[in-house]
């Protein structure tokens, strides 16, 4: 789960550096990662 957050953070940072849009893609990546991990936790809890 932490790997998901880290990878999307790094992808967002890379896109920001490439496109000059700091910090928007990094924030989007972290938000998507946290939402994905939260969804996975809920699915595991309700099984």
PDB file of N, CA, C and O in Angstrom, chain B, residues numbered from 101:
ATOM      1  N   UNK B 101       0.817  -1.191   0.000  1.00  0.00           N
ATOM      2  CA  UNK B 101       0.000   0.000   0.000  1.00  0.00           C
ATOM      3  C   UNK B 101       0.864   1.260   0.000  1.00  0.00           C
ATOM      4  O   UNK B 101       0.577   2.224  -0.710  1.00  0.00           O
ATOM      5  N   UNK B 102       1.906   1.239   0.790  1.00  0.00           N
ATOM      6  CA  UNK B 102       2.799   2.401   0.811  1.00  0.00           C
ATOM      7  C   UNK B 102       3.492   2.560  -0.535  1.00  0.00           C
ATOM      8  O   UNK B 102       3.803   3.675  -0.955  1.00  0.00           O
ATOM      9  N   UNK B 103       3.730   1.444  -1.204  1.00  0.00           N
ATOM     10  CA  UNK B 103       4.366   1.499  -2.521  1.00  0.00           C
ATOM     11  C   UNK B 103       3.482   2.240  -3.516  1.00  0.00           C
ATOM     12  O   UNK B 103       3.986   2.988  -4.354  1.00  0.00           O
ATOM     13  N   UNK B 104       2.185   2.042  -3.433  1.00  0.00           N
ATOM     14  CA  UNK B 104       1.249   2.744  -4.312  1.00  0.00           C
ATOM     15  C   UNK B 104       1.357   4.255  -4.114  1.00  0.00           C
ATOM     16  O   UNK B 104       1.433   5.010  -5.083  1.00  0.00           O
ATOM     17  N   UNK B 105       1.363   4.683  -2.873  1.00  0.00           N
ATOM     18  CA  UNK B 105       1.472   6.117  -2.575  1.00  0.00           C
ATOM     19  C   UNK B 105       2.800   6.659  -3.089  1.00  0.00           C
ATOM     20  O   UNK B 105       2.842   7.721  -3.710  1.00  0.00           O
ATOM     21  N   UNK B 106       3.878   5.935  -2.834  1.00  0.00           N
ATOM     22  CA  UNK B 106       5.203   6.388  -3.262  1.00  0.00           C
ATOM     23  C   UNK B 106       5.299   6.490  -4.784  1.00  0.00           C
ATOM     24  O   UNK B 106       5.793   7.488  -5.308  1.00  0.00           O
ATOM     25  N   UNK B 107       4.830   5.468  -5.492  1.00  0.00           N
ATOM     26  CA  UNK B 107       4.936   5.475  -6.956  1.00  0.00           C
ATOM     27  C   UNK B 107       4.118   6.597  -7.586  1.00  0.00           C
ATOM     28  O   UNK B 107       4.593   7.264  -8.505  1.00  0.00           O
ATOM     29  N   UNK B 108       2.907   6.811  -7.110  1.00  0.00           N
ATOM     30  CA  UNK B 108       2.099   7.892  -7.671  1.00  0.00           C
ATOM     31  C   UNK B 108       2.640   9.266  -7.281  1.00  0.00           C
ATOM     32  O   UNK B 108       2.501  10.224  -8.041  1.00  0.00           O
ATOM     33  N   UNK B 109       3.251   9.368  -6.113  1.00  0.00           N
ATOM     34  CA  UNK B 109       3.918  10.613  -5.726  1.00  0.00           C
ATOM     35  C   UNK B 109       5.076  10.908  -6.677  1.00  0.00           C
ATOM     36  O   UNK B 109       5.216  12.028  -7.168  1.00  0.00           O
ATOM     37  N   UNK B 110       5.908   9.887  -6.933  1.00  0.00           N
ATOM     38  CA  UNK B 110       7.055  10.075  -7.825  1.00  0.00           C
ATOM     39  C   UNK B 110       6.601  10.381  -9.249  1.00  0.00           C
ATOM     40  O   UNK B 110       7.198  11.227  -9.916  1.00  0.00           O
ATOM     41  N   UNK B 111       5.562   9.711  -9.720  1.00  0.00           N
ATOM     42  CA  UNK B 111       5.038   9.984 -11.058  1.00  0.00           C
ATOM     43  C   UNK B 111       4.534  11.421 -11.150  1.00  0.00           C
ATOM     44  O   UNK B 111       4.811  12.117 -12.127  1.00  0.00           O
ATOM     45  N   UNK B 112       3.805  11.861 -10.145  1.00  0.00           N
ATOM     46  CA  UNK B 112       3.307  13.233 -10.127  1.00  0.00           C
ATOM     47  C   UNK B 112       4.425  14.254 -10.086  1.00  0.00           C
ATOM     48  O   UNK B 112       4.357  15.279 -10.764  1.00  0.00           O
ATOM     49  N   UNK B 113       5.453  13.985  -9.298  1.00  0.00           N
ATOM     50  CA  UNK B 113       6.602  14.884  -9.219  1.00  0.00           C
ATOM     51  C   UNK B 113       7.325  14.947 -10.557  1.00  0.00           C
ATOM     52  O   UNK B 113       7.724  16.024 -11.000  1.00  0.00           O
ATOM     53  N   UNK B 114       7.492  13.798 -11.199  1.00  0.00           N
ATOM     54  CA  UNK B 114       8.153  13.757 -12.507  1.00  0.00           C
ATOM     55  C   UNK B 114       7.357  14.564 -13.538  1.00  0.00           C
ATOM     56  O   UNK B 114       7.929  15.341 -14.302  1.00  0.00           O
ATOM     57  N   UNK B 115       6.037  14.373 -13.555  1.00  0.00           N
ATOM     58  CA  UNK B 115       5.208  15.129 -14.494  1.00  0.00           C
ATOM     59  C   UNK B 115       5.281  16.630 -14.207  1.00  0.00           C
ATOM     60  O   UNK B 115       5.360  17.438 -15.133  1.00  0.00           O
ATOM     61  N   UNK B 116       5.253  16.997 -12.939  1.00  0.00           N
ATOM     62  CA  UNK B 116       5.361  18.416 -12.580  1.00  0.00           C
ATOM     63  C   UNK B 116       6.679  19.013 -13.066  1.00  0.00           C
ATOM     64  O   UNK B 116       6.697  20.112 -13.622  1.00  0.00           O
ATOM     65  N   UNK B 117       7.765  18.303 -12.862  1.00  0.00           N
ATOM     66  CA  UNK B 117       9.067  18.803 -13.306  1.00  0.00           C
ATOM     67  C   UNK B 117       9.129  18.900 -14.825  1.00  0.00           C
ATOM     68  O   UNK B 117       9.710  19.839 -15.369  1.00  0.00           O
ATOM     69  N   UNK B 118       8.542  17.945 -15.494  1.00  0.00           N
ATOM     70  CA  UNK B 118       8.573  17.912 -16.958  1.00  0.00           C
ATOM     71  C   UNK B 118       7.701  19.013 -17.568  1.00  0.00           C
ATOM     72  O   UNK B 118       8.072  19.631 -18.565  1.00  0.00           O
ATOM     73  N   UNK B 119       6.538  19.248 -16.955  1.00  0.00           N
ATOM     74  CA  UNK B 119       5.578  20.195 -17.522  1.00  0.00           C
ATOM     75  C   UNK B 119       5.595  21.565 -16.838  1.00  0.00           C
ATOM     76  O   UNK B 119       4.948  22.500 -17.311  1.00  0.00           O
ATOM     77  N   UNK B 120       6.325  21.687 -15.740  1.00  0.00           N
ATOM     78  CA  UNK B 120       6.384  22.954 -15.017  1.00  0.00           C
ATOM     79  C   UNK B 120       5.087  23.317 -14.323  1.00  0.00           C
ATOM     80  O   UNK B 120       4.703  24.486 -14.295  1.00  0.00           O
ATOM     81  N   UNK B 121       4.412  22.334 -13.766  1.00  0.00           N
ATOM     82  CA  UNK B 121       3.105  22.564 -13.144  1.00  0.00           C
ATOM     83  C   UNK B 121       3.111  22.300 -11.638  1.00  0.00           C
ATOM     84  O   UNK B 121       2.078  21.953 -11.066  1.00  0.00           O
ATOM     85  N   UNK B 122       4.263  22.462 -10.998  1.00  0.00           N
ATOM     86  CA  UNK B 122       4.342  22.143  -9.570  1.00  0.00           C
ATOM     87  C   UNK B 122       3.285  22.879  -8.778  1.00  0.00           C
ATOM     88  O   UNK B 122       3.056  24.054  -9.065  1.00  0.00           O
ATOM     89  N   UNK B 123       2.642  22.296  -7.832  1.00  0.00           N
ATOM     90  CA  UNK B 123       2.673  20.940  -7.309  1.00  0.00           C
ATOM     91  C   UNK B 123       1.464  20.113  -7.739  1.00  0.00           C
ATOM     92  O   UNK B 123       1.143  19.126  -7.077  1.00  0.00           O
ATOM     93  N   UNK B 124       0.793  20.477  -8.810  1.00  0.00           N
ATOM     94  CA  UNK B 124      -0.523  19.924  -9.117  1.00  0.00           C
ATOM     95  C   UNK B 124      -0.540  18.434  -9.413  1.00  0.00           C
ATOM     96  O   UNK B 124      -1.391  17.728  -8.873  1.00  0.00           O
ATOM     97  N   UNK B 125       0.353  17.925 -10.240  1.00  0.00           N
ATOM     98  CA  UNK B 125       0.333  16.494 -10.542  1.00  0.00           C
ATOM     99  C   UNK B 125       0.778  15.665  -9.342  1.00  0.00           C
ATOM    100  O   UNK B 125       0.293  14.551  -9.149  1.00  0.00           O
ATOM    101  N   UNK B 126       1.700  16.198  -8.531  1.00  0.00           N
ATOM    102  CA  UNK B 126       2.109  15.496  -7.325  1.00  0.00           C
ATOM    103  C   UNK B 126       0.927  15.380  -6.363  1.00  0.00           C
ATOM    104  O   UNK B 126       0.687  14.316  -5.794  1.00  0.00           O
ATOM    105  N   UNK B 127       0.193  16.477  -6.186  1.00  0.00           N
ATOM    106  CA  UNK B 127      -0.980  16.436  -5.308  1.00  0.00           C
ATOM    107  C   UNK B 127      -2.044  15.483  -5.843  1.00  0.00           C
ATOM    108  O   UNK B 127      -2.656  14.737  -5.078  1.00  0.00           O
ATOM    109  N   UNK B 128      -2.263  15.509  -7.145  1.00  0.00           N
ATOM    110  CA  UNK B 128      -3.223  14.593  -7.753  1.00  0.00           C
ATOM    111  C   UNK B 128      -2.794  13.146  -7.555  1.00  0.00           C
ATOM    112  O   UNK B 128      -3.618  12.292  -7.228  1.00  0.00           O
ATOM    113  N   UNK B 129      -1.511  12.866  -7.751  1.00  0.00           N
ATOM    114  CA  UNK B 129      -0.994  11.509  -7.561  1.00  0.00           C
ATOM    115  C   UNK B 129      -1.168  11.023  -6.142  1.00  0.00           C
ATOM    116  O   UNK B 129      -1.587   9.887  -5.921  1.00  0.00           O
ATOM    117  N   UNK B 130      -0.851  11.866  -5.179  1.00  0.00           N
ATOM    118  CA  UNK B 130      -0.994  11.478  -3.771  1.00  0.00           C
ATOM    119  C   UNK B 130      -2.467  11.276  -3.427  1.00  0.00           C
ATOM    120  O   UNK B 130      -2.815  10.320  -2.733  1.00  0.00           O
ATOM    121  N   UNK B 131      -3.329  12.161  -3.904  1.00  0.00           N
ATOM    122  CA  UNK B 131      -4.761  12.015  -3.642  1.00  0.00           C
ATOM    123  C   UNK B 131      -5.298  10.705  -4.217  1.00  0.00           C
ATOM    124  O   UNK B 131      -6.030   9.983  -3.539  1.00  0.00           O
ATOM    125  N   UNK B 132      -4.939  10.399  -5.458  1.00  0.00           N
ATOM    126  CA  UNK B 132      -5.389   9.150  -6.076  1.00  0.00           C
ATOM    127  C   UNK B 132      -4.844   7.931  -5.339  1.00  0.00           C
ATOM    128  O   UNK B 132      -5.551   6.937  -5.170  1.00  0.00           O
ATOM    129  N   UNK B 133      -3.606   8.007  -4.907  1.00  0.00           N
ATOM    130  CA  UNK B 133      -3.006   6.890  -4.183  1.00  0.00           C
ATOM    131  C   UNK B 133      -3.707   6.655  -2.853  1.00  0.00           C
ATOM    132  O   UNK B 133      -4.016   5.515  -2.507  1.00  0.00           O
ATOM    133  N   UNK B 134      -3.957   7.716  -2.112  1.00  0.00           N
ATOM    134  CA  UNK B 134      -4.627   7.579  -0.814  1.00  0.00           C
ATOM    135  C   UNK B 134      -6.047   7.056  -1.011  1.00  0.00           C
ATOM    136  O   UNK B 134      -6.501   6.208  -0.243  1.00  0.00           O
ATOM    137  N   UNK B 135      -6.748   7.546  -2.020  1.00  0.00           N
ATOM    138  CA  UNK B 135      -8.105   7.066  -2.299  1.00  0.00           C
ATOM    139  C   UNK B 135      -8.086   5.584  -2.675  1.00  0.00           C
ATOM    140  O   UNK B 135      -8.960   4.828  -2.253  1.00  0.00           O
ATOM    141  N   UNK B 136      -7.103   5.170  -3.459  1.00  0.00           N
ATOM    142  CA  UNK B 136      -6.994   3.768  -3.863  1.00  0.00           C
ATOM    143  C   UNK B 136      -6.706   2.875  -2.664  1.00  0.00           C
ATOM    144  O   UNK B 136      -7.326   1.822  -2.511  1.00  0.00           O
ATOM    145  N   UNK B 137      -5.780   3.283  -1.822  1.00  0.00           N
ATOM    146  CA  UNK B 137      -5.444   2.504  -0.630  1.00  0.00           C
ATOM    147  C   UNK B 137      -6.638   2.443   0.315  1.00  0.00           C
ATOM    148  O   UNK B 137      -6.922   1.386   0.879  1.00  0.00           O
ATOM    149  N   UNK B 138      -7.333   3.548   0.495  1.00  0.00           N
ATOM    150  CA  UNK B 138      -8.516   3.577   1.354  1.00  0.00           C
ATOM    151  C   UNK B 138      -9.585   2.619   0.828  1.00  0.00           C
ATOM    152  O   UNK B 138     -10.218   1.900   1.601  1.00  0.00           O
ATOM    153  N   UNK B 139      -9.779   2.615  -0.482  1.00  0.00           N
ATOM    154  CA  UNK B 139     -10.757   1.709  -1.094  1.00  0.00           C
ATOM    155  C   UNK B 139     -10.364   0.250  -0.871  1.00  0.00           C
ATOM    156  O   UNK B 139     -11.216  -0.584  -0.563  1.00  0.00           O
ATOM    157  N   UNK B 140      -9.077  -0.059  -1.025  1.00  0.00           N
ATOM    158  CA  UNK B 140      -8.605  -1.421  -0.798  1.00  0.00           C
ATOM    159  C   UNK B 140      -8.832  -1.844   0.650  1.00  0.00           C
ATOM    160  O   UNK B 140      -9.246  -2.974   0.911  1.00  0.00           O
ATOM    161  N   UNK B 141      -8.564  -0.949   1.581  1.00  0.00           N
ATOM    162  CA  UNK B 141      -8.776  -1.267   2.992  1.00  0.00           C
ATOM    163  C   UNK B 141     -10.247  -1.529   3.292  1.00  0.00           C
ATOM    164  O   UNK B 141     -10.572  -2.457   4.034  1.00  0.00           O
ATOM    165  N   UNK B 142     -11.129  -0.728   2.728  1.00  0.00           N
ATOM    166  CA  UNK B 142     -12.562  -0.928   2.942  1.00  0.00           C
ATOM    167  C   UNK B 142     -13.011  -2.260   2.354  1.00  0.00           C
ATOM    168  O   UNK B 142     -13.773  -2.990   2.989  1.00  0.00           O
ATOM    169  N   UNK B 143     -12.548  -2.584   1.151  1.00  0.00           N
ATOM    170  CA  UNK B 143     -12.924  -3.859   0.534  1.00  0.00           C
ATOM    171  C   UNK B 143     -12.443  -5.038   1.366  1.00  0.00           C
ATOM    172  O   UNK B 143     -13.173  -6.016   1.522  1.00  0.00           O
ATOM    173  N   UNK B 144     -11.220  -4.964   1.908  1.00  0.00           N
ATOM    174  CA  UNK B 144     -10.711  -6.042   2.750  1.00  0.00           C
ATOM    175  C   UNK B 144     -11.498  -6.139   4.049  1.00  0.00           C
ATOM    176  O   UNK B 144     -11.747  -7.241   4.537  1.00  0.00           O
ATOM    177  N   UNK B 145     -11.887  -5.021   4.607  1.00  0.00           N
ATOM    178  CA  UNK B 145     -12.621  -5.012   5.865  1.00  0.00           C
ATOM    179  C   UNK B 145     -13.994  -5.655   5.711  1.00  0.00           C
ATOM    180  O   UNK B 145     -14.442  -6.367   6.609  1.00  0.00           O
ATOM    181  N   UNK B 146     -14.667  -5.415   4.591  1.00  0.00           N
ATOM    182  CA  UNK B 146     -16.028  -5.901   4.413  1.00  0.00           C
ATOM    183  C   UNK B 146     -16.118  -7.314   3.871  1.00  0.00           C
ATOM    184  O   UNK B 146     -17.221  -7.829   3.690  1.00  0.00           O
ATOM    185  N   UNK B 147     -14.993  -7.955   3.607  1.00  0.00           N
ATOM    186  CA  UNK B 147     -15.038  -9.346   3.111  1.00  0.00           C
ATOM    187  C   UNK B 147     -15.327 -10.312   4.221  1.00  0.00           C
ATOM    188  O   UNK B 147     -15.401 -11.518   3.986  1.00  0.00           O
TER     189      UNK B 147
END
